[in-house]
Amino acid sequence: MRVVICGGGVIGACTAYFLRRRGIDVTVVERTEVAAAASGKAGGFLARDWCAGTPLDALARRSFALHAQLPEEIAGDWSYRPMSAYNGFVASDDDARRTAPSALPWLSDGVVIARRIGTVETTAIVHPRKFTSAVMNAALAQGAELRAGRVTGIARRADGTRARGVEVDGDVIEADAVVIAMGPWSLLAAQWMSLPAVYGQRSPSIVYDLGADVPADALFLEHEDDAGAVSIEVFPRADGSTHIVALSDIAPLPLDPAAVTPNTDAIARLQIMCERLSPLFRPEKIIARQACFRPVTEDGLPLIGKVPQSEGVYVATGHNVWGILNAPATGEAMAQLIAGDATRVDLSPFDPARLRPLDPSLLQAH
Ligand SMILES: Cc1cc2nc3c(=O)[nH]c(=O)nc-3n(C[C@H](O)[C@H](O)[C@H](O)COP(=O)(O)OP(=O)(O)OC[C@H]3O[C@@H](n4cnc5c(N)ncnc54)[C@H](O)[C@@H]3O)c2cc1C
C-alpha cells in the first residue's frame, strides 16, 4: 500500500511516522519546507487534561502520553520537558504594580500569580519546529519519501470516485490513499472533494533567547492596556527560547505559506506587553517576530477521518490551538484507520461528515 500525505506540518509528519512504523509506503508532499507554518512557529505547550469534558479528551490524553514516549523511540533533541503552569494577571495601573510583588522572582512587580494550573505530571512543552523535523526525519530514516512540490488536485480513477493519487506541479504521484494535512490551506482541497471549511486564525508571537534565566513555568496571564484586555501566554522552552503569544486577529490567509507575516502594530503592542512582564524581555534578546495561522473548523473540533464521497481520501486538520499536543495521537489514529484497524482513540467526534461541505464556488477566486 502506498500513501501520499499532502503537507509537511506536525500532522503530516506524525502521520508519516506512524504509517512507516507499520511498513506502509509513504510520500509526503510539502510546498514550502517541513514545519514552515504553524508547526514551526507555535508555542509547543502540552497539557494532559485541559480538554477534559470535551470530545478532545481521549485524543489529548493519548497524545500527551505519546509525547512522553517519543523521546525514547526517535533520535534527536526537540527540547521535550515537563513543566509547571500558572495563571494570573498583570496589574493595570502603576500604583497597583508597585504594591503587588510577583510570586515568581523573575517577573516584574504587578504580575500577579493567582494559581498553579499545571504540574510536571500534567503539563509539558516541546520546541515545535524541532519536534516536527525530528518526527519527519524518523519517518524518512524508516523509508518514507519527502517531495518538494505543491499539491494542486486529486487524480481519480476512470470511474471518477476513487483517488489514484495527487496532482503535484503537473505530475501525478500515484497512491492507494491520500491524506490532506495542509493545515489552513486544506481549505483549498474543498475544490477537489466534499470537505467542510477550514479557516485560518492568525496570531503574532515573539521569541526571546534568554538561556536558563527563565524557569520552566508556563504563564497564562490576563493583561489590560488602553486598547483593552487580552490573554497573554508565556512558554519558556528547554533550549533557552521563550515564546510569547497574544492578540489573535482575522486576516486573509496568503496562498503561499512562506508569505505569512505578522501585523507590525500587533507585534509592537505585544513587545510592550512583554516588557511589562519582566526586565528579562529586552529588545536585544528577541530572536523572532512572527505570525502563524491555526487551522480552525466551524465547530472548533478537528477533521480526522475519511472524506465523504471520495474513496481513498482522508483528512487530518483543524486542530486549532492544540495541534502540537494532538499530533502524535492523530498520526497514530490515521495510520490505524488507513491500515483498516480499529483506532485506539474513537474518531467519531472528528468525522468530517458531521459538518456541511464548503460550496466550492466560494473558492473560485483561488
Ligand atoms: C501562535 C500559535 C501558537 C500555538 N501554540 C500551540 C501550543 O502551544 N500547543 C499546541 O498544541 N498547539 C499550538 N498551536 C497550534 C498548532 O501550531 C497547529 O494546530 C498545528 O501546527 C497545525 O499543524 P498542521 O500540520 O495541521 O498545519 P501546518 O503547520 O499549517 O502545516 C501545513 C503544511 O502544509 C503545507 N502546504 C500548504 N499547502 C500545500 C500544498 N498545496 N501542497 C503541499 N503542501 C502544502 C504548508 O507549507 C505547511 O507546511 C499554536 C498555533 C499558533 C498560530
Ligand as a Chemical Component Dictionary entry (heavy atoms), coordinates in Angstrom:
data_LIG
# 
_chem_comp.id                   LIG 
_chem_comp.type                 NON-POLYMER 
_chem_comp.pdbx_formal_charge   0 
_chem_comp.three_letter_code    LIG 
# 
loop_
_chem_comp_atom.comp_id 
_chem_comp_atom.atom_id 
_chem_comp_atom.alt_atom_id 
_chem_comp_atom.type_symbol 
_chem_comp_atom.charge 
_chem_comp_atom.model_Cartn_x 
_chem_comp_atom.model_Cartn_y 
_chem_comp_atom.model_Cartn_z 
_chem_comp_atom.pdbx_ordinal 
LIG C1  C1  C 0 0.874  31.394 17.644 1  
LIG C2  C2  C 0 0.445  29.952 17.780 2  
LIG C3  C3  C 0 0.775  29.254 18.936 3  
LIG C4  C4  C 0 0.387  27.915 19.086 4  
LIG N1  N1  N 0 0.728  27.247 20.227 5  
LIG C5  C5  C 0 0.383  25.933 20.374 6  
LIG C6  C6  C 0 0.749  25.229 21.541 7  
LIG O1  O1  O 0 1.387  25.796 22.458 8  
LIG N2  N2  N 0 0.371  23.917 21.670 9  
LIG C7  C7  C 0 -0.339 23.267 20.685 10 
LIG O2  O2  O 0 -0.674 22.095 20.858 11 
LIG N3  N3  N 0 -0.673 23.926 19.533 12 
LIG C8  C8  C 0 -0.350 25.231 19.367 13 
LIG N4  N4  N 0 -0.712 25.913 18.227 14 
LIG C9  C9  C 0 -1.497 25.211 17.190 15 
LIG C10 C10 C 0 -0.608 24.393 16.246 16 
LIG O3  O3  O 0 0.520  25.142 15.885 17 
LIG C11 C11 C 0 -1.379 23.975 14.997 18 
LIG O4  O4  O 0 -2.623 23.412 15.346 19 
LIG C12 C12 C 0 -0.585 22.934 14.200 20 
LIG O5  O5  O 0 0.738  23.356 13.992 21 
LIG C13 C13 C 0 -1.253 22.659 12.853 22 
LIG O6  O6  O 0 -0.433 21.730 12.195 23 
LIG P1  P1  P 0 -0.776 21.234 10.723 24 
LIG O7  O7  O 0 0.231  20.212 10.352 25 
LIG O8  O8  O 0 -2.221 20.863 10.667 26 
LIG O9  O9  O 0 -0.669 22.545 9.800  27 
LIG P2  P2  P 0 0.548  23.470 9.376  28 
LIG O10 O10 O 0 1.578  23.582 10.418 29 
LIG O11 O11 O 0 -0.096 24.727 8.863  30 
LIG O12 O12 O 0 1.197  22.675 8.169  31 
LIG C14 C14 C 0 0.571  22.596 6.903  32 
LIG C15 C15 C 0 1.689  22.375 5.885  33 
LIG O13 O13 O 0 1.073  22.167 4.601  34 
LIG C16 C16 C 0 1.883  22.807 3.624  35 
LIG N5  N5  N 0 1.059  23.077 2.446  36 
LIG C17 C17 C 0 0.085  24.016 2.308  37 
LIG N6  N6  N 0 -0.451 23.944 1.073  38 
LIG C18 C18 C 0 0.181  22.936 0.439  39 
LIG C19 C19 C 0 0.055  22.378 -0.877 40 
LIG N7  N7  N 0 -0.853 22.832 -1.773 41 
LIG N8  N8  N 0 0.888  21.359 -1.225 42 
LIG C20 C20 C 0 1.799  20.874 -0.330 43 
LIG N9  N9  N 0 1.961  21.377 0.920  44 
LIG C21 C21 C 0 1.151  22.383 1.302  45 
LIG C22 C22 C 0 2.368  24.081 4.317  46 
LIG O14 O14 O 0 3.532  24.596 3.696  47 
LIG C23 C23 C 0 2.614  23.578 5.748  48 
LIG O15 O15 O 0 3.953  23.158 5.934  49 
LIG C24 C24 C 0 -0.351 27.249 18.051 50 
LIG C25 C25 C 0 -0.655 27.962 16.882 51 
LIG C26 C26 C 0 -0.280 29.294 16.740 52 
LIG C27 C27 C 0 -0.620 30.014 15.470 53 
# 
loop_
_chem_comp_bond.comp_id 
_chem_comp_bond.atom_id_1 
_chem_comp_bond.atom_id_2 
_chem_comp_bond.value_order 
_chem_comp_bond.pdbx_ordinal 
LIG C1  C2  SING 1  
LIG C2  C3  SING 2  
LIG C2  C26 DOUB 3  
LIG C3  C4  DOUB 4  
LIG C4  N1  SING 5  
LIG C4  C24 SING 6  
LIG N1  C5  DOUB 7  
LIG C5  C6  SING 8  
LIG C5  C8  SING 9  
LIG C6  O1  DOUB 10 
LIG C6  N2  SING 11 
LIG N2  C7  SING 12 
LIG C7  O2  DOUB 13 
LIG C7  N3  SING 14 
LIG N3  C8  DOUB 15 
LIG C8  N4  SING 16 
LIG N4  C9  SING 17 
LIG N4  C24 SING 18 
LIG C9  C10 SING 19 
LIG C10 O3  SING 20 
LIG C10 C11 SING 21 
LIG C11 O4  SING 22 
LIG C11 C12 SING 23 
LIG C12 O5  SING 24 
LIG C12 C13 SING 25 
LIG C13 O6  SING 26 
LIG O6  P1  SING 27 
LIG P1  O7  DOUB 28 
LIG P1  O8  SING 29 
LIG P1  O9  SING 30 
LIG O9  P2  SING 31 
LIG P2  O10 DOUB 32 
LIG P2  O11 SING 33 
LIG P2  O12 SING 34 
LIG O12 C14 SING 35 
LIG C14 C15 SING 36 
LIG C15 O13 SING 37 
LIG C15 C23 SING 38 
LIG O13 C16 SING 39 
LIG C16 N5  SING 40 
LIG C16 C22 SING 41 
LIG N5  C17 SING 42 
LIG N5  C21 SING 43 
LIG C17 N6  DOUB 44 
LIG N6  C18 SING 45 
LIG C18 C19 SING 46 
LIG C18 C21 DOUB 47 
LIG C19 N7  SING 48 
LIG C19 N8  DOUB 49 
LIG N8  C20 SING 50 
LIG C20 N9  DOUB 51 
LIG N9  C21 SING 52 
LIG C22 O14 SING 53 
LIG C22 C23 SING 54 
LIG C23 O15 SING 55 
LIG C24 C25 DOUB 56 
LIG C25 C26 SING 57 
LIG C26 C27 SING 58 
# 
